[in-house]
Amino acid sequence: MSTGRSFALGLIGFPVGHSRSPAIQNAALQAQGLAGHYDLFAVPPLPDGLTLLRDLLERVRQGEIHGLNVTIPHKQSVIPLLDELTPAARSIGAVNVIYMQAGRLWGDNTDAPGFLADLAKFAPGASGRALVLGAGGGARAVVYALAGHWEVSLAARRLEQAEPFRQLGASRILELAPADLASAGVCELLVNATPLGMHPAVDGCPWPADLPLPYRARIYDLIYNPPQTRLLQRAALSGLACTNGMGMLVEQAALAFERWTGASAPRLVMQAALQRQLLPG
Ligand code: NAP
């Protein structure tokens, strides 16, 4: 079924060639019978990429492009070029979705609600103490999402990078080092938001080798490639419930798709498209 409208969507970032988003979003458009395409826009870091970035945003203002995702290195640098930010984008300090609404150019962050939606599937009704590892953009979205529902501790290798997380709702800041993690005590949820274990350095693990994992924690690794990181292997061996970042990636993409098209997102189709992308070879 075709609605007659054709959606021009895309991703701005640098580099963008590795992105799974075109496969996920084009599969969603096709499954919903919507005409259009999701393209990649390689925009060099500012100041070199400024003209191109302004150009693309102007095309959104003019209605030529109906929606954009934003990734590294523009999640922060795009903010001054927008008219409005959602509360999530403002608090997290990063934008991953851009769209026009009522004549204004908006920036949103769907990583936080994407994480929360997937967490609700992984651990329905769970709450308590959460320990988040890492202090980058992913960690900011996770801490923002958990704050208010969970008592959040944050562990980072650079304490000066971790301190601002108190404003996002973290009540305790730790060093990402064996002594601090050992004294962190019991937690019900452990989230890895560092890239340790991500392809191609798959032997990495953010949790110290000689320290048992928190004995009753659910383990959530934001990494989705490989699907089973060293951390998740250890969790499975310890009999702990665990999940990877695929669900969050699909959810943040689904929320963006719904914002841009007004259609409901075919999450299972999007997940299958991502899984096909991640098959070896
Ligand atoms: P980021 O902004 O670069 O932050 C990474 C954090 O990890 C920083 O605090 C960094 O500290 C720390 N870190 C890096 N290497 C480390 C090491 N060897 N030991 C200890 N800490 C280390 O990255 P991000 O965007 O938050 O992404 C982090 C991970 O989450 C990536 O694997 C990414 O793919 C994943 N992610 C997944 C989703 C999803 O939808 N599933 C969404 C967002 C992110 P320094 O600043 O000191 O380097």
Boltz pocket constraint, residues with backbone or C-beta under 6 A from the ligand:
constraints:
  - pocket:
      binder: B
      contacts: [[A, 111], [A, 133], [A, 134], [A, 135], [A, 136], [A, 137], [A, 138], [A, 139], [A, 156], [A, 157], [A, 158], [A, 161], [A, 176], [A, 192], [A, 193], [A, 194], [A, 195], [A, 196], [A, 198], [A, 221], [A, 222], [A, 223], [A, 224], [A, 245], [A, 246], [A, 248], [A, 249], [A, 250], [A, 252]]
      max_distance: 6.0
